[in-house]
């Protein structure tokens, strides 16, 4: 394999410009998909991955080397009603490798903490056009609108402080220290979905 090494400096990607490395990316994905309740989707995914490159006889993790990822999406209706639905989303993923800005690959030996997040949503089904013989009605809301939902979500329900990136400071002896920048904490979101 003839790879071009690169580094990630916050949101900037810096390529070496020459094919200096060999490497590989390998992994396996598993997905369990189903409808616990008819008309709702739910799934669980599990991935094992590894991406490495060899430069000057030394193996380094690629900037995208994430060893595992587990995701869950679950939807269910409230008992006795198909108008109210609850959604639950969860993610747990291994952190990505990183290092100080403007550093060589050998200095990028750190790894961000694992990403953990749980979201919950409550949805109310406002309207659904009743099809007759596979066609929309010619009068009323159903003439224009196929489906409408109103929902509220709580993102990052548990308030977990996930690291987005690092701000690097240098002390008086020239040592660099990473100070984490965190992603948004718990947040509420109001949604209105309309299908035409």
C-alpha positions in Angstrom: 0.0 0.0 0.0 1.2 3.4 -1.0 -0.3 5.9 1.4 0.0 9.7 1.9 0.3 10.4 5.6 -1.7 13.3 7.1 -2.3 15.0 10.4 -5.4 16.7 11.7 -4.9 20.1 13.4 -8.2 21.0 14.9 -10.3 21.3 11.7 -7.4 21.6 9.3 -6.1 18.5 7.5 -2.4 18.7 6.6 -1.1 16.2 4.0 2.6 15.3 3.8 2.4 15.6 0.0 4.2 12.4 -0.9 3.5 8.7 -0.6 5.6 7.9 2.5 3.7 5.2 4.3 2.2 1.8 4.0 -0.8 0.7 6.0 -4.2 -0.9 6.3 -7.7 -0.3 7.5 -9.8 -3.3 8.6 -13.0 -3.8 10.6 -16.3 -5.6 10.9 -19.8 -4.2 11.4 -22.8 -5.9 13.0 -26.3 -4.5 12.8 -29.4 -5.9 14.4 -32.5 -4.2 12.9 -36.1 -4.8 13.7 -39.5 -3.6 14.5 -40.4 -4.3 18.1 -43.7 -2.6 17.4 -45.1 -2.6 13.8 -44.4 0.7 12.0 -41.4 1.6 14.2 -37.7 1.1 13.4 -35.1 0.1 16.0 -31.5 -1.1 15.7 -28.3 -1.9 17.5 -24.9 -1.6 15.8 -21.5 -2.8 16.9 -18.3 -2.1 15.0 -14.7 -3.2 15.6 -12.1 -1.3 13.5 -8.4 -0.5 13.2 -6.5 1.8 10.8 -2.7 1.9 11.0 0.2 3.2 8.9 3.9 2.4 8.9 6.4 5.2 8.4 10.2 4.8 8.7 9.6 1.3 10.1 7.3 2.4 12.9 3.5 1.7 13.1 1.2 4.6 14.0 -2.5 4.8 14.3 -4.2 6.7 11.4 -6.0 9.9 12.5 -9.3 8.0 11.8 -8.4 5.0 14.0 -11.4 4.4 16.1 -11.3 0.9 17.6 -15.0 0.3 18.5 -18.4 1.9 18.1 -21.7 0.9 19.7 -24.9 2.6 18.7 -28.6 2.1 19.7 -31.8 3.5 18.3 -35.1 2.4 19.8 -38.6 3.6 19.0 -41.8 2.6 20.7 -45.4 3.9 21.0 -47.1 4.7 24.3 -49.5 1.9 25.4 -52.9 2.3 23.7 -51.9 5.1 21.3 -50.0 5.3 18.1 -50.0 9.1 18.2 -47.3 9.3 20.9 -43.9 7.8 20.3 -40.7 7.7 22.3 -37.3 7.5 20.8 -34.0 6.6 22.5 -30.6 7.0 20.9 -27.3 6.0 22.5 -23.7 6.1 21.3 -20.4 4.8 22.8 -17.3 5.1 20.7 -13.5 4.9 21.2 -11.6 8.2 21.1 -9.5 9.3 18.1 -5.7 9.7 18.2 -4.2 13.2 18.3 -1.2 15.2 19.3 0.1 18.8 19.7 -0.3 21.1 16.6 2.5 21.2 14.1 4.0 17.9 15.6 5.4 14.9 13.9 3.5 11.6 13.7 5.8 10.2 16.5 4.6 13.0 18.8 0.9 12.2 18.2 0.6 9.5 20.8 -2.4 10.8 22.8 -6.0 9.4 22.4 -9.2 11.3 23.2 -11.5 9.9 25.8 -14.4 7.7 24.6 -17.5 9.5 23.2 -20.6 8.7 25.2 -24.1 10.2 24.6 -27.7 9.4 25.2 -30.6 11.3 23.6 -34.3 10.9 24.2 -37.3 12.2 22.2 -41.0 12.5 22.6 -43.1 12.8 19.4 -46.7 13.5 18.7 -48.3 12.4 15.4 -50.4 15.4 14.4 -51.7 14.3 11.0 -51.5 11.4 8.5 -53.3 11.5 5.1 -55.5 8.5 4.7 -54.9 7.1 1.2 -57.8 5.8 -0.8 -57.0 3.3 -3.5 -53.3 4.4 -3.2 -54.2 8.1 -3.9 -54.4 11.2 -1.8 -57.7 12.8 -0.9 -58.8 15.7 -3.1 -60.0 17.9 -0.3 -58.8 18.9 3.2 -55.2 18.8 4.6 -54.5 15.5 3.0 -54.5 17.1 -0.4 -51.2 18.9 0.5 -49.7 17.2 3.6 -48.9 13.5 3.8 -47.6 13.4 7.4 -46.9 15.8 10.3 -45.1 15.3 13.6 -44.4 17.6 16.6 -41.5 16.5 18.8 -39.2 17.5 21.6 -35.8 16.0 22.1 -33.3 16.1 24.9 -29.8 15.8 23.5 -27.0 14.5 25.8 -29.6 13.6 28.4 -27.0 12.6 30.9 -24.9 15.8 30.5 -21.7 13.9 29.6 -18.8 16.3 28.9 -17.4 14.9 25.6 -14.1 16.2 24.3 -14.3 17.9 20.9 -10.7 19.1 20.6 -7.7 20.4 22.6 -6.4 23.9 23.1 -2.6 23.6 23.5 -0.7 25.8 25.9 3.1 26.0 26.4 4.7 26.4 29.8 7.9 28.4 30.5 10.0 25.2 30.0 8.6 24.6 26.5 6.4 21.7 27.4 3.0 21.6 25.7 -0.2 20.7 27.6 -3.6 20.0 26.1 -6.6 21.6 27.6 -9.9 20.0 26.4 -12.6 21.8 24.6 -16.0 20.2 25.3 -19.0 19.6 23.1 -22.4 21.1 24.0 -23.9 19.7 27.2 -27.5 18.9 27.7 -29.8 20.7 25.2 -33.5 20.7 24.4 -34.7 20.7 20.8 -38.2 21.3 19.5 -39.1 19.8 16.1 -41.9 20.1 13.6 -41.7 17.6 10.7 -44.0 17.8 7.7 -44.0 15.5 4.7 -45.7 16.8 1.5 
